[in-house]
Amino acid sequence: MCGIAGIFDATGAPIERSVLAEMTRTLAPRGPDSEGFWFGEGVGLGHRRLAVIDLSPAASQPMANEDGSVVVVFNGEIYNHGDLRADLLAHGHVFRSRSDTEAIVHGYEEWGDAVVERLDGMFAFALWDARRRRLFAGRDRMGKKPFYFAEIARPGRPPLLAFASELKALLGVPGFDRGIAPQALVDYLTYEYVPAPHAIFAGARKLDAAETLTVELRDQRPIVRVARYWQLPFPEEHRPRRAQQAAEELRQLLRGAVERRLVADVPLGIFLSGGIDSSTVAAIASKVAGERVKTFAIGFSDASFDESGHAATVARYLGTEHHEQRIDAPTLLAALPTVVRFLDEPLADASIVPTYLLARFARQHVTVALGGDGGDELFAGYPTFFAEPFGRVFFDGLPGVGQRLVARFASLLPARTGYFSFDFKLNQFLRGGRDSGPRRHQRWMASFLPEELDQVLLPEIRRAAQPDPLAAAALAGGTARDPWDRLMAFYARLYLAHDVNTKVDRAAGAVGLEVRAPFLDTAVVSFACALPPNLRMRRLTSKYILKLAMQNHLPREIIERRKQGFGVPVARWMREELAPLVREQLAPDKLRGEGFFDPGAVARLVDDHLLGRRDRRKALWTLLLFESWLGQWGHARA
């Protein structure tokens, strides 16, 4: 976990040191160990370091090659850097450290832009080629590490290009446009996050997973080009696989992925929720680590959200050094302002609060943690995968009168506030409509549907944005041909990259913790893409192949337990402890002055929820987080 920042001026003018220094220092929580800068003709690079591999000064950044013609700033870990180093040494390159960063420097010298295709890991880097006066940047295949950039217009001069690991680092660059981008706001209300290429501020963009950024001079003007270097490798046609053989192959691939992520020169542990994904990582790490591993879990006072008992069961079974912290409602609520401060872009995934508390707790003991992120997306673990066959029967086969009767029944159910309550599940299911595939799944997950955005947003905001933001969901499949593959691609390309990975990156970055995800290993992802869909989900059994792979390595009750997300009781909070904050942040006069939302439409949502008429948890939490974010980082419309 590090932070990178930089500025490129095509005129060759010196970069203002104070501006770059302020950009870089906003990233200090990500990299608490050291700070470094490098300046050249019209370029400046900044770095904040969390020392994980090679703790010596020789591994500090920015890092250059022997003659200083190639300089890089890098955030992340390259897990195959040993193999790359051996190859590069054979080609005559000289290394001065054990750092994985140096493999990028010499790899670019040897392979040019194709170096990004050889990197296996989680990364975002920016590299300056002084001979060609060229900036080259890249982001990892699954979107673990962030990269924001901005082209800042200047009268009479070429635009200035700035980049950073976090959006907040760009705010101090003179001329940066801090206006709220209408499309990004619509996307946020739809997805609960802002997918690439947009950013919430009009002046910024972000690289998507598996994309590169190239900035070259043409007639003394910077030409910015974004390109994709990798796609999820779905086959043209799935070949039948024997389940037991595939399960053994998966277990061996995960073993290799975990082994590569256990390499560190600092203390290391495992996030353990008690679900199949994190339990798998803990089980494999316990076998290959060569020592007793540390595991970390948090428990909740609200029993319907608490998984700590399952985590303790796994820890006892594996014999880990288990650490558990109990969290009550006041602690969770007290953390909310801190979460809003480190979220420089709104994110309405409420699980970021416990994720932050878990990261903060683990950081008291370790510098690196392994987690189970990616298992749900790769192996059909979400409840929406379970709902897919029912959706096909209900929406595509049941007559309209039957659908209306079910909808009427759902409207009469009392609005409960427990974890994934029946009324909540049924009402979300009914939102699927007659769409299919990824679009139906996005409707199930959305805070606001397009028709609801027409009511809650002011007309001028709605007109300035794409009419149907769900269209992106339909395109997420890329090369996927099988309908189940398209769903997997949708979750991996959108939800995983822009929600899950962003959540973990920001929460861990706030406390200087590095989190690694074995399930997002390139070999594991490629294996999952090549699997016949019936080995990901068989009948109504989700994660079939993973459960088969781990059936003799984890307790049976863990293998067979139903999925439970890392949730918090926001529905109850907003009726009780957070009700005053909801009223304050979503007050009609306040919204009227800001100029984004229709005060009357929002007031109806608030009253529905607070008076117990309807469960509006998703819509209200999304609005509440945006308004809290706006008070911290944004500003009202002019």
C-alpha positions in Angstrom: 0.0 0.0 0.0 1.6 3.2 -1.2 0.5 6.5 -2.7 1.6 8.0 -6.0 1.2 11.5 -7.5 2.6 13.4 -10.4 2.3 16.4 -12.7 3.3 16.7 -16.4 3.6 20.1 -18.1 4.1 19.8 -21.9 5.8 23.2 -22.1 8.8 21.8 -20.1 8.3 24.5 -17.4 9.5 23.5 -13.9 6.8 21.9 -11.7 5.8 23.9 -8.7 7.3 21.8 -5.8 4.8 23.0 -3.2 1.8 21.8 -5.3 3.3 18.3 -5.8 4.3 18.1 -2.2 0.8 18.9 -1.0 -0.7 16.4 -3.4 1.7 13.7 -2.2 1.2 14.5 1.5 -2.6 14.0 1.2 -1.6 10.3 0.6 0.4 10.0 3.8 -2.0 7.5 5.5 -1.5 5.1 2.6 2.3 5.3 2.9 3.3 6.3 6.4 6.9 5.1 6.2 8.6 7.6 3.9 8.2 10.3 1.2 10.1 10.9 -2.0 10.1 13.3 -5.0 11.7 13.5 -8.4 11.7 16.4 -10.8 12.7 16.6 -14.4 12.0 18.8 -17.5 8.3 19.6 -17.1 7.6 16.6 -14.8 7.4 15.9 -11.1 6.7 12.6 -9.4 5.8 12.1 -5.8 5.5 8.9 -3.6 4.4 7.9 -0.2 5.8 4.5 0.9 4.5 1.7 3.0 7.6 -0.5 3.3 6.7 -4.2 2.8 9.4 -5.8 0.6 13.0 -4.7 1.0 12.8 -2.2 3.9 16.1 -0.6 3.0 16.5 2.9 1.5 17.6 1.3 -1.8 13.9 0.4 -2.4 12.6 3.9 -1.9 10.7 5.7 -4.6 10.6 7.4 -7.1 13.0 4.8 -8.5 15.2 5.3 -11.6 17.3 3.1 -13.8 21.1 3.5 -13.9 21.2 6.7 -16.0 18.0 8.2 -14.7 16.3 8.1 -18.1 13.4 6.0 -16.7 11.7 6.9 -13.4 8.7 5.2 -11.8 6.3 5.6 -8.9 4.4 2.5 -8.0 1.6 1.4 -5.7 1.0 -2.3 -5.1 2.8 -5.6 -5.2 4.2 -7.6 -8.2 4.0 -11.2 -7.2 6.1 -12.6 -10.1 8.9 -10.0 -9.7 11.3 -12.8 -8.9 10.8 -14.5 -12.2 10.9 -11.1 -14.0 14.2 -10.3 -12.1 15.8 -13.5 -13.3 14.8 -12.9 -16.9 16.1 -9.3 -16.8 19.3 -10.2 -15.1 19.9 -12.7 -17.9 19.5 -9.8 -20.3 22.2 -7.8 -18.5 20.1 -5.5 -16.3 21.6 -4.5 -13.0 19.5 -4.4 -9.8 20.3 -2.3 -6.8 17.5 -3.5 -4.5 15.2 -6.5 -3.8 12.2 -4.4 -4.5 9.5 -5.5 -6.9 9.4 -1.9 -8.1 12.8 -2.3 -9.9 11.3 -5.0 -12.1 9.0 -2.4 -13.6 11.9 0.0 -14.3 14.1 -2.5 -16.1 11.1 -4.3 -17.6 10.1 -1.1 -19.4 13.7 -0.8 -20.7 13.6 -4.3 -22.0 9.9 -4.7 -23.2 8.5 -1.2 -23.5 4.8 -0.8 -22.9 4.4 -4.6 -23.1 5.9 -4.7 -19.6 2.4 -4.2 -18.2 1.3 -7.5 -19.8 4.1 -9.4 -17.9 3.2 -8.0 -14.5 1.2 -10.3 -12.2 -0.1 -8.6 -9.2 -2.0 -5.6 -7.9 -0.6 -2.3 -9.1 -1.0 1.2 -10.3 2.2 2.9 -11.6 3.3 5.9 -13.6 6.6 5.8 -15.5 8.5 8.8 -17.0 10.6 8.1 -20.1 12.9 11.1 -20.2 14.4 10.3 -23.6 11.0 10.4 -25.3 9.4 12.9 -22.9 6.6 10.4 -22.5 4.4 9.3 -19.5 3.2 5.7 -19.4 0.9 4.5 -16.6 -1.0 1.2 -16.0 -3.5 -0.4 -13.7 -3.8 -4.1 -12.7 -6.1 -6.5 -14.4 -8.8 -6.7 -11.7 -8.7 -3.1 -10.5 -7.2 -3.5 -7.1 -5.2 -0.3 -7.1 -6.6 3.1 -8.1 -5.4 5.7 -10.6 -7.1 9.1 -11.1 -6.0 11.7 -13.6 -7.0 15.2 -14.8 -6.3 17.3 -17.8 -6.4 20.8 -16.5 -7.1 23.6 -19.0 -4.9 26.7 -19.0 -5.5 29.8 -21.1 -3.0 30.1 -23.9 -1.0 27.0 -22.9 -1.3 23.2 -23.3 -3.3 21.5 -20.6 -1.5 20.3 -17.5 -1.8 16.6 -16.7 -1.9 15.5 -13.0 -2.5 12.1 -11.6 -2.7 10.5 -8.1 -3.8 7.4 -6.2 -6.7 9.2 -4.7 -9.1 11.9 -6.0 -8.5 14.2 -3.0 -4.8 14.7 -4.1 -6.0 16.4 -7.3 -8.0 19.0 -5.5 -5.1 21.3 -4.7 -3.8 21.5 -8.3 -4.6 25.1 -9.5 -7.4 25.1 -12.1 -8.8 21.7 -11.2 -12.6 21.6 -11.9 -14.4 20.7 -8.7 -17.9 20.8 -10.2 -20.0 17.7 -9.7 -20.2 15.7 -12.9 -23.9 15.0 -13.7 -23.2 11.7 -15.3 -21.1 10.6 -12.3 -23.9 11.6 -9.9 -26.4 9.6 -11.9 -24.0 6.6 -12.0 -23.5 6.8 -8.3 -27.2 6.8 -7.5 -27.6 3.9 -9.8 -24.7 1.7 -8.9 -23.8 3.1 -5.4 -20.3 3.8 -6.8 -18.9 5.7 -9.8 -17.6 3.4 -12.5 -14.6 4.3 -14.7 -14.0 6.4 -16.7 -16.0 8.9 -14.8 -15.1 10.5 -11.4 -17.5 12.5 -9.2 -15.6 15.7 -10.0 -16.0 17.0 -13.5 -12.3 17.7 -13.8 -11.1 14.1 -13.2 -11.2 10.7 -14.8 -9.9 7.3 -13.7 -8.3 4.4 -15.4 -10.4 1.2 -15.4 -9.0 -2.2 -14.5 -6.5 -3.5 -17.1 -6.0 -0.1 -18.8 -3.0 1.9 -19.6 -2.5 5.7 -20.0 0.0 7.1 -22.4 0.8 10.8 -22.7 3.0 11.8 -25.6 3.9 15.2 -27.2 2.7 16.1 -30.6 3.3 19.6 -31.9 4.2 20.5 -28.3 0.8 19.4 -27.1 0.1 16.4 -24.8 -1.9 13.6 -26.5 -3.6 11.4 -24.0 -4.5 7.9 -25.0 -6.2 5.2 -22.8 -6.1 1.6 -24.0 -7.1 -1.8 -22.6 -4.4 -4.5 -22.5 -6.3 -7.5 -21.1 -9.8 -8.9 -21.1 -11.4 -11.6 -18.9 -10.3 -14.7 -20.9 -13.6 -16.5 -21.6 -13.4 -19.3 -24.1 -15.4 -19.4 -27.3 -17.0 -22.6 -26.0 -16.8 -24.3 -22.6 -15.5 -27.9 -22.6 -17.0 -30.4 -20.1 -14.8 -30.8 -17.0 -14.8 -33.6 -14.4 -15.8 -31.9 -11.1 -13.2 -33.6 -8.8 -10.4 -32.9 -11.2 -11.3 -29.3 -11.6 -11.6 -28.9 -7.8 -8.1 -30.3 -7.3 -6.8 -27.9 -9.9 -8.5 -25.0 -8.2 -7.1 -25.9 -4.8 -3.6 -26.0 -6.3 -4.0 -22.7 -8.0 -5.2 -21.1 -4.8 -2.3 -22.6 -2.9 0.1 -21.0 -5.4 -1.8 -17.7 -5.1 -1.7 -17.7 -1.3 2.0 -18.7 -1.2 2.9 -15.7 -3.5 1.0 -13.3 -1.2 2.6 -14.5 1.9 5.9 -13.0 0.9 6.7 -9.9 3.0 9.3 -8.5 5.2 6.7 -7.3 7.7 4.1 -9.0 9.9 1.2 -10.6 8.0 -2.3 -11.9 8.9 -5.6 -13.0 7.4 -9.0 -11.4 7.4 -11.4 -14.1 8.6 -15.2 -13.6 8.4 -16.2 -17.3 8.7 -17.5 -17.4 5.1 -16.1 -19.9 2.5 -13.8 -17.4 0.8 -11.9 -16.0 3.7 -11.9 -19.5 5.4 -10.3 -20.9 2.2 -7.5 -18.4 2.3 -7.0 -19.0 6.0 -6.9 -22.8 5.5 -4.4 -22.7 2.7 -2.2 -20.1 4.5 -2.2 -22.3 7.6 -0.8 -25.2 5.6 1.9 -23.3 3.6 3.0 -20.5 5.9 5.4 -22.6 8.0 4.2 -20.9 11.2 1.0 -20.2 13.1 -0.9 -17.6 11.1 -2.8 -14.7 12.7 -6.4 -14.2 11.8 -8.6 -11.2 12.5 -12.4 -10.8 12.9 -14.9 -8.4 14.3 -18.2 -9.2 15.8 -21.4 -7.1 16.1 -23.8 -6.7 18.9 -26.7 -7.2 16.5 -27.0 -11.0 16.2 -28.5 -10.9 12.7 -25.3 -9.3 11.3 -22.8 -11.1 13.4 -20.5 -13.7 11.8 -17.8 -13.8 14.5 -18.9 -17.2 15.8 -18.3 -18.8 12.4 -14.9 -17.1 12.2 -14.0 -18.5 15.7 -15.1 -22.0 14.5 -12.7 -21.8 11.6 -9.9 -20.4 13.7 -10.2 -23.3 16.2 -10.3 -25.9 13.4 -7.2 -24.4 11.8 -5.4 -23.6 15.0 -4.7 -20.0 14.1 -3.7 -17.2 16.5 -7.1 -15.6 16.4 -7.9 -12.0 17.3 -11.5 -10.8 17.6 -12.9 -7.4 18.4 -16.5 -6.8 19.4 -18.2 -3.7 17.9 -21.3 -2.1 19.2 -23.6 0.4 17.5 -22.0 3.5 19.1 -18.6 2.4 17.8 -19.9 1.9 14.3 -21.7 5.2 14.2 -18.7 7.0 15.7 -16.6 5.7 12.8 -18.9 7.1 10.1 -17.4 10.7 10.0 -14.0 9.2 9.6 -15.1 7.0 6.8 -16.6 10.0 5.0 -13.3 11.9 5.4 -11.2 9.2 3.7 -13.8 8.5 1.0 -12.9 11.3 -1.4 -15.5 9.9 -3.8 -18.9 8.8 -2.6 -19.4 5.1 -2.1 -22.7 3.8 -0.7 -21.6 0.3 0.3 -22.4 0.3 4.0 -19.9 -2.5 4.6 -17.1 0.0 4.3 -17.7 0.9 7.9 -16.9 -2.5 9.4 -14.2 -3.0 6.7 -12.5 0.1 8.1 -12.8 -1.1 11.7 -11.4 -4.5 10.8 -8.5 -2.9 9.0 -7.8 -0.6 11.9 -7.9 -3.5 14.3 -5.6 -5.7 12.2 -3.2 -2.8 11.7 -2.4 -2.9 15.4 -0.8 -6.3 14.8 0.2 -6.6 11.2 1.2 -4.6 8.1 -0.2 -6.9 5.5 -3.5 -8.9 5.4 -4.9 -11.5 3.0 -8.6 -11.4 2.3 -11.3 -13.4 0.4 -12.4 -10.8 -2.1 -13.3 -12.0 -5.5 -14.7 -15.4 -4.6 -18.3 -14.3 -4.9 -17.8 -12.8 -8.4 -15.7 -15.6 -9.8 -17.8 -18.5 -8.5 -21.4 -17.2 -8.4 -21.6 -16.5 -4.7 -24.1 -13.7 -4.5 -27.8 -14.2 -3.7 -28.6 -12.6 -7.1 -27.1 -15.7 -8.8 -29.4 -17.8 -6.7 -32.3 -15.5 -7.8 -31.4 -15.8 -11.5 -33.3 -19.0 -12.4 -36.3 -17.8 -10.3 -36.2 -14.5 -12.2 -36.4 -16.3 -15.5 -39.4 -18.2 -14.4 -41.2 -15.3 -12.7 -40.6 -12.5 -15.2 -40.4 -14.5 -18.4 -43.0 -17.2 -17.7 -45.5 -16.0 -15.2 -48.5 -14.0 -16.6 -48.7 -10.4 -15.7 -51.7 -10.9 -13.4 -49.6 -13.3 -11.3 -46.8 -10.8 -11.1 -49.1 -8.1 -10.0 -50.6 -10.3 -7.3 -47.1 -11.0 -5.9 -46.3 -7.3 -6.0 -49.5 -6.5 -4.1 -48.6 -9.1 -1.5 -45.1 -7.6 -1.1 -46.5 -4.1 -0.6 -48.6 -5.3 2.3 -45.6 -6.8 4.2 -44.3 -4.9 7.2 -41.0 -3.1 6.6 -38.5 -4.9 8.8 -34.9 -3.8 9.5 -33.1 -7.1 10.0 -30.3 -8.4 7.8 -31.7 -9.2 4.4 -35.2 -9.5 5.7 -37.9 -11.3 3.6 -39.8 -8.2 2.7 -36.5 -6.5 1.6 -35.5 -9.5 -0.5 -38.9 -9.8 -2.2 -39.2 -6.1 -3.0 -35.7 -6.0 -4.5 -36.5 -9.2 -6.5 -39.6 -7.5 -8.0 -37.5 -4.6 -9.3 -35.9 -7.0 -11.9 -38.7 -6.3 -14.4 -38.5 -7.7 -17.9 -34.9 -6.9 -18.4 -32.5 -9.9 -18.6 -28.9 -10.8 -17.8 -26.7 -8.2 -16.3 -29.4 -5.5 -16.7 -31.8 -7.5 -14.5 -29.1 -8.0 -11.9 -28.2 -4.4 -11.8 -31.9 -3.5 -11.3 -31.8 -5.9 -8.3 -28.8 -4.2 -6.9 -29.6 -0.6 -7.8 -30.4 2.1 -5.2 -32.4 4.0 -7.9 -33.8 2.7 -11.1 -33.9 5.0 -14.2 -37.6 5.7 -13.6 -36.9 6.6 -10.0 -34.0 8.9 -10.9 -36.5 10.9 -13.0 -38.4 11.7 -9.8 -35.5 12.3 -7.3 -33.2 14.3 -9.5 -33.8 17.8 -10.7 -34.6 17.8 -14.5 -31.5 19.7 -15.5 -29.2 17.2 -13.8 -31.1 14.3 -15.4 -30.9 15.9 -18.9 -27.2 16.3 -18.6 -26.6 12.6 -18.0 -27.0 9.4 -20.0 -30.8 8.6 -19.9 -30.2 4.9 -19.0 -27.1 4.4 -16.9 -27.9 0.6 -16.7 -26.7 0.3 -20.3 -23.2 -0.1 -19.0 -24.2 -3.2 -17.2 -25.3 -4.8 -20.5 -21.9 -4.2 -22.1 -19.9 -5.5 -19.2 -19.6 -9.0 -20.6 -17.0 -8.2 -23.2 -16.0 -11.4 -25.0 -18.3 -13.6 -22.8 -20.8 -15.7 -24.8 -22.6 -17.8 -22.2 -25.3 -16.0 -20.3 -23.7 -17.1 -17.0 -20.3 -15.9 -18.2 -21.8 -12.5 -18.9 -23.1 -12.3 -15.4 -19.7 -13.2 -14.0 -18.1 -10.5 -16.2 -20.7 -7.9 -15.0 -19.9 -8.5 -11.4 -16.1 -8.6 -12.0 -15.9 -5.6 -14.3 -18.3 -3.4 -12.4 -19.1 -4.4 -8.9 -15.8 -6.0 -7.9 -13.6 -3.4 -9.6 -15.4 -0.3 -8.5 -17.2 -1.2 -5.3 -15.4 -4.1 -3.5 -11.9 -3.2 -4.5 -12.4 0.5 -3.9 -13.9 -0.2 -0.4 -11.0 -2.3 0.7 -8.4 0.0 -0.8 -9.8 3.1 0.9 -10.4 1.4 4.2 -7.0 -0.2 4.3 -5.3 2.9 3.0 -6.7 5.0 5.8 -4.7 3.0 8.3 -1.6 2.1 6.3 -2.5 -1.6 5.8 -1.9 -3.6 2.7 -4.6 -6.1 1.7 -3.9 -8.9 -0.8 -6.6 -11.0 -2.6 -5.5 -14.5 -3.6 -8.8 -15.1 -5.5 -7.8 -12.3 -7.9 -4.6 -14.0 -8.9 -4.4 -14.0 -12.7 -4.2 -17.8 -12.9 -7.2 -18.3 -10.6 -9.3 -15.7 -12.6 -8.4 -17.4 -15.9 -9.4 -20.8 -14.4 -12.7 -19.4 -13.3 -13.4 -17.9 -16.7 -12.7 -21.3 -18.4 -15.0 -23.3 -16.1 -18.3 -24.5 -17.4 -20.9 -22.4 -15.6 -22.5 -25.6 -14.0 -19.3 -25.9 -11.9 -19.6 -22.4 -10.6 -23.3 -22.9 -9.7 -24.9 -26.3 -9.8 -28.7 -26.3 -9.4 -29.1 -24.1 -6.4 -25.7 -24.6 -4.9 -23.5 -21.5 -5.3 -19.7 -21.7 -5.4 -20.0 -25.4 -6.2 -16.4 -26.0 -7.3 -14.9 -24.1 -4.4 -17.0 -26.0 -1.9 -16.0 -29.2 -3.5 -12.3 -28.2 -3.4 -12.4 -27.4 0.3 -14.8 -30.1 1.5 -12.0 -32.0 3.4 -10.2 -28.9 4.5 -12.8 -26.9 6.4 -15.6 -27.7 8.9 -18.7 -29.0 7.2 -20.9 -26.2 8.7 -18.7 -23.6 7.1 -18.9 -25.3 3.7 -22.7 -25.6 3.9 -23.6 -22.3 5.5 -25.5 -19.7 3.5 -23.7 -16.6 2.4 -23.9 -13.6 4.7 -22.5 -10.3 3.6 -20.3 -8.0 5.7 -23.3 -5.8 6.5 -24.4 -3.2 9.0 -27.9 -2.5 10.2 -28.5 0.7 8.3 -32.2 0.2 8.0 -32.6 0.2 11.8 -30.0 2.9 12.3 -31.8 5.3 10.0 -35.0 4.8 11.9 -33.4 5.2 15.3 -29.8 6.5 16.0 -29.3 8.1 12.6 -32.8 9.5 12.2 -31.8 13.0 13.3 -28.8 13.0 10.8 -31.1 11.8 8.0 -33.5 14.6 8.7 -30.7 17.1 8.9 -28.7 16.0 5.8 -31.9 15.5 3.7 -33.8 18.5 4.8 -35.8 20.2 2.0 -34.2 23.6 2.4 -30.7 22.2 2.4 -31.4 20.2 -0.8 -33.1 23.1 -2.4 -30.0 25.2 -1.9 -27.6 22.6 -3.3 -29.5 22.1 -6.5 -29.2 18.4 -7.2 -32.3 16.7 -5.8 -36.1 17.3 -5.8 -36.8 18.1 -2.1 -40.3 16.7 -2.2 -39.4 13.4 -3.7 -36.6 12.9 -1.1 -39.0 13.9 1.7 -41.3 11.1 0.6 -38.5 8.6 0.8 -37.5 9.8 4.3 -41.1 9.7 5.6 -41.7 6.2 4.1 -38.7 4.8 5.9 -38.8 6.7 9.2 -42.6 6.0 9.6 -42.1 2.3 8.8 -44.3 2.4 5.6 -41.6 1.1 3.3 -38.0 -0.1 3.6 -36.0 2.6 1.8 -32.6 1.6 3.2 -30.7 1.5 0.0 -32.0 4.8 -1.4 -31.7 6.7 1.8 -28.2 5.4 2.7 -27.1 6.3 -0.8 -28.4 9.8 -0.5 -27.1 10.2 3.1 -23.6 9.2 2.1 -23.6 11.6 -0.8 -24.8 14.5 1.3 -22.2 13.7 4.0 -19.5 13.5 1.3 -20.7 16.7 -0.3 -20.3 18.5 3.1 -16.7 17.2 3.4 -15.4 17.4 -0.2 -17.8 18.9 -2.6 -19.9 22.0 -3.0 -23.4 23.0 -4.0 -24.2 24.0 -7.6 -23.8 27.7 -8.4 
